[in-house]
């Protein structure tokens, strides 16, 4: 019975994420749980190495990773399919294990160093989605506190239509004049930390995916609506 349930969950997750979408270059579905490898179920197979983070199973059956905010992260390496995308989207479900506001440095996803590459991080001054393409483009989230114990759907989108932050399927911040991508770097992608500044996030991370195109606002909303039941939202 358990095996049947997990097969149905895997199908549910992969249908929701559109696994065969050729523009998807990362799909960490959270199924199955266990081990030190985060399995990428996109066609790119960009598996990640889990450092310290602990597998946790939700009531829906979905497996997520819990990060302690001290030294836990996932190292995704530096695969070609995730490098220097001029148009792209990253989607992530996350839940803070303690309230997160503008009080300490936290990093959810990062590639590069302080001024080169890509990142979403929180500092005492702002919550920022950063792109670097020869110039630094910072897009700040509206003032908010991420509440402990609440699941959120974060969407980061960039490209010729501008730079956007989506929260729970809706636009939270945008800069239509920021139409670049991010520069290629020799550094690795990290989930749960900023490697340069050693910022870590005390969060749980669920499904995380990346696309080499800018998803439409409707697609962003649909992913949130189709997946929220897995997180009890």
N, C-alpha and C positions, 0 to 999 in steps of 0.2 A: 504494500500500500504506500509506504514512504517513497519507494523508487518511482511509482507511478505519479505520485504527487509532484516529485521533483522534476520529472520529465515534463509534466504539464506546466510547471512554473517556468522551466527553461524555455518552452515554446512561447509562453505568455510574454516573457521578457524579450525574447528575440524578435517576436512579431511587433511588439511595441517600439522597439528601437530600429526596426527595418534593417536587419542584419545584412541583407544582400544589397543595400544601397551602396553603389560603387564609390560614392563620395565620402563614405564613412571610413575613417582611417584609425579609429580607436573605439572600442566598445567593451569597457570593463563592466560586465553585467552583474557581478556579485553572485554568480552561480558557476560551479559549486563552491562552497566554502572550504577553507582549510589549505594548509601548505603555505609556502613562501613565495609563490608565483601568482600574480594577478593576471588571469587569463584574458587576453584580448580576443573577443569573438567577432571582430570585424575581419574582413578579408586580408587586412594588412598584418595581422598577428603580431602586434606590438606589445608583447607580454611585458609586465612590469615586475620588478623584484621588491618584495615587501620587506621593509626594515622596521621591525619592532611592532608595527600595528597588529591588532588582534582581531580575528574574525568574530563577528557577532551575528546571530540569526534573528531576523524580525518575525513577528507573528505570521506574516504572509508567507514565510518560508525563504524570503530573499536573504542572502548573506551580504553583510556590509563589513567595513573595516573601521575599527575604533583607533584613533590617534591620540596619544597622551599629551600632546602639546609641548613635549620636552625634547624628544629625539626620534619620533616615529615619522616615517614617510614612505612613499613608493617611488622607486627610481625606474623611469620608463626608458632610460637611455637616450640616444640621439638618432632615432630612425629617420631615414630620408623622407618617408611619407608624412612626417610631422614637421618638416623643416620649411621655414620661410614661406608660409602660405600667405598669399596676397588677399585672398578671401577665405574666410573660415568661420567655424562656430565650435564652441565647447559648451557642453551641457553637463551639469553635475548636481546630484542630490546630496545634501549634507545636513547634518544635525549637530549643533553645538552641544557639548557636554557641560558647558558653563556659559553664561551670558557673554557675548562678544560685542564690544562697542569700540569707541575710539579711545581705548585706554591702554592698549598694548599692541606690539607688533605681532601679527599673525599672517601666515601665508597659506592660501588654499592651493594654488597652482603656480608654477614658476618655471621659466627657462631663461637662462642668461645670468647677467649680473645686474647691478643697480640700474644701468642705463641702456642695456642691450638686451633685446629679446622680447619676452612676453611674460605677463604675470597678473595675478589678482591677489592683492594683499591689503591688510588693514594696518594702519599706523595710528598713533595718537591724534593725528591731524585729519585723517581721511580714510575712506575705503576706496581703493583705486584699481581700475583695470588699465594696465600699462601695455602699450605697444611701442616698439622702437624700430623705425625704418630709416635711420639717419637723423631723425629728430624724435624726441620723446613725446608721446601722445598719452596723456593721463585723463581718464574719464572717471569722475568721482560719483559713487553711489549716493543717492539721497540719504540724509541723516537717518540712521536707524540703528537699533540694537538687534542682533540676531539672538533670539531667546533660547535658552537652554531647553532641551527636550522637544523642540519643534523642528520638523523637517521642512527644508526649503529647496526649491528648484532654481538653480542659478544658471543663467545663459549668458555667454559672452560671444558677441558677434562682431565681425569686422569685415571691411572690404570696400568696394567702390560705392556702396550706399551709405557708408559711415560706420561709426563705432557705437556699439550699443551694449547696455546691461539689461537683461531681463530677469525679473524675479517672479516666480510662480506663473510663468507664461505671459507676463505683461511687461512692457517697456518701463524701466525705472529711470534710466538715464541714457542720453544719446548726444552724439556730436556728429552732425552731418558733414562737417568740414574735414573730419579725420578719415581720409579715404585710403590709407595705406595698410600694409600688412606689418610683418615684423622681420627683422634682418636675420640671416642665418648666423648661428653661433655654434661653437664646438662644445657647448655645455649640454647637460642632460635636462630632460623634463623631470620635474618633481611634483608629486601630489602630497600636500600636507606640510610643505616647507618652502622657504626661500633659501637656497643653498648659500648664496653670497652673504646674506645678513644673519643667517642661522635663525630665521624666524620659523616657528612651528605652530600648528593650529590644533587646539583641543576640540576635535570634531569627530563625528562619524561620517564616512563617505560611502554613498551607495553607488548607483549606476552613474558612470562617467563616460562620455563619448566625445569624439571630435570629428569634424567634417571639413573637407577641403573646399567648401563653398559656404556662402552665407545663407543659412536657412531663412525662410520667410517668417514673418510674424505669426502667420497661421500655423506653420509647422512647429514653431516654438511653443505656441499655446497647446497644440495637439499632443506634443510629447508630454507636457505637464499633465494634461487631462487624462491621457491614456495610462500614465504610470503612477499617479498619485495614490491609487488604492493600494499599491504595493508598500507604501510608506505610512498607511493609516491616515492619510490626509483627506 
